[in-house]
């Protein structure tokens, strides 16, 4: 009798253990599903917030004069009005980090002058012979013939020389073997979308040094960091000899990125747009040149 009772007790314990394991499994699955649901909800919220900030930026850019720093009206009680800049300095508002870069503050990778191209690399420690070589390789890649400036046009990674305009900045890595600093120079200072004169108010620090020289560039960058740089103060720094070749207001082509964080979810959207504030139907006021989500 006692033996039978002991066996029954063991069976009950085994059943209870199995049921406990099953309940723990279901609980774990439910917890995982809840985490996935929260992530999906956070991502959806991040996309909505990102879209709202993006729309707000476009509205601000279209309704503010480009010669002034546009004011972004936010829903935040702490910072209801945020001043945008055109030189890619980060602005934090409403759970998002915003960067705006005037494309006129960059060199066009398909249209450039040899002197400033070489200076851009020289101020970053690249020697003159290497800068000359990079200029030759970039020109050879784009010209319409197979005649090289300095020997045969080279092929890298089995890629054919384009013999035409670069259509994506990533092509740069196929032209020749580049060091990390050379890649950084290309990707931070060149664009496919810049047109016309360089906007010195929004130029990168490297471009300012290449164009103005390091001393004047450092003075201008110091003023810009403190929020004190204006067209008038920059013109005073550089003198009159450069005034006809450069601009001091933003162009209509702007790149901006908005990075929105909701809990552990980060949603990043990058756009390059051409703005036409006074457009009338059927012409759209915003022409999207690039949109990366």
Secondary structure as UniProt FT lines:
FT   HELIX           2..63
FT   TURN            66..67
FT   STRAND          71..73
FT   STRAND          81..83
FT   STRAND          91..93
FT   TURN            94..95
FT   STRAND          96..102
FT   HELIX           103..105
FT   STRAND          107..108
FT   TURN            109..110
FT   HELIX           114..122
FT   TURN            123..125
FT   HELIX           128..142
FT   TURN            157..158
FT   HELIX           169..171
FT   HELIX           172..175
FT   HELIX           180..189
FT   STRAND          190..191
FT   STRAND          198..199
FT   TURN            200..202
FT   HELIX           205..212
FT   HELIX           214..225
FT   TURN            226..227
FT   HELIX           231..238
FT   TURN            241..245
FT   STRAND          246..247
FT   STRAND          253..262
FT   TURN            263..264
FT   STRAND          265..275
FT   TURN            277..278
FT   TURN            281..282
FT   STRAND          286..292
//
